[in-house]
Amino acid sequence: MSVIIILLIASISVAALFLAAFIWSVKSGQYDDEVSPPMRMLLEDTKAK
């Protein structure tokens, strides 16, 4: 029974860590630019070798 409690605490801790990393990336502007990455591929002038 104690193993279940330990695994539950560990999984909640990992989930909270991923949630904190996601919130940090949103607040730091990681997902702000939604237009230019697809457009950059279409407007690239260099030719592949």
PEMO-V709384 format. One record per helix or strand of 3 or more residues. SS is the DSSP state (~ for helix, > for strand). FROM is the first residue (numbers start at 1). LEN is the number of residues. If there is no record, write none. Layout:
# PEMO-V709384
<<SS;FROM;LEN> <SS;FROM;LEN>>
This chain:
# PEMO-V709384
<<~;2;26> <~;36;7>>
